Amino acid sequence: MKKCIDLSDVPPQLPIKSSRKNGSSKYQGVSFDKGWNKWRARIKIDGKSKFIGSYDSEEKAAIDYARAKFKYKEDHDLPLAER
């Protein structure tokens, strides 16, 4: 598991279900990278995509996406754009 955003100060969060039906993941902010055979979590902050991390599990990626969303929405009060 590779992480690029520090989430050590963020409490556990529940994954956020995706409303999209045609995506590779059932969770928001998560997609499958076939080249690396890993689940990737990304979030948009101020219109820029930020890499959260890559994971063996779709659920772990979704949990960290939810944690990152909580962190940036609560701590920094930055506008968040959904994928």
N, C-alpha and C positions, 0 to 999 in steps of 0.2 A: 504494500500500500504506500503510495507516494502522496504527500500532502504539501500544498503550497501556501495555504492560508492557515494561520495559527488559530485553532478553535479551542485551545486548552482552557480558556476562561469562560466558555459558553456551556450552559447546562444542557443536558440531553433534550432532544426535540423529537417529535413524531414526524415521520416522512410525510410529504405533501403529495397526495395523489394528483396525477396529471389529468387534465380535462381532454387532452388530445387522444384520439383513438389510433392514429397512424404512426406514432413515435416508436422508438426502439425500447423505451422504458415506460413503465406504468407510473413513474414518479416525475415530478417537476425537477428540472435542472440536471437530469441524469440521462446519459446516452451510452451506447455500447460502442467501443472502439474495436473493430474487427482486426485491425493490424496488430494491436497489442493484446487482444483478447482480454480486455479489462473494461470495467464500467468507469465512466468519467463523470465528475460533477463539476459544473460551471455555473457562475452567477453573473448577472449583469448589474454593474454599479456605475451610475452616472453615464450610462450608454456604452460602457466598456466591459467586455467579457473578461472575467477573472477565473482562472483555473483553481478549483478547490483541491482536487486530488484524483487519483486513479485507484480503483478498488477491485478486488476479486468478487465482491458481492454487490448486487444492485441495491439491496437494502442499506448497506453501510454507506454507499455513495449518497443515497437519498437522505439518510439521517444527517450526514455532514452538510448536505445542501440546506436542509432545514435549519441546522445550527448556524451556518453562514448567513442565511437570510435573517435569522433572529439577531445575530451580532450586528450586521450592518444596518438593519432597520432600527434597532434599539440604541446601539452605542453611538453610531455616527449620524443617524438621521439623514442618510443619503437616499435619494430616489432609487427605487429598485424597479428594474424592468424584467418582466417574466420572459422566458424563452418562447 
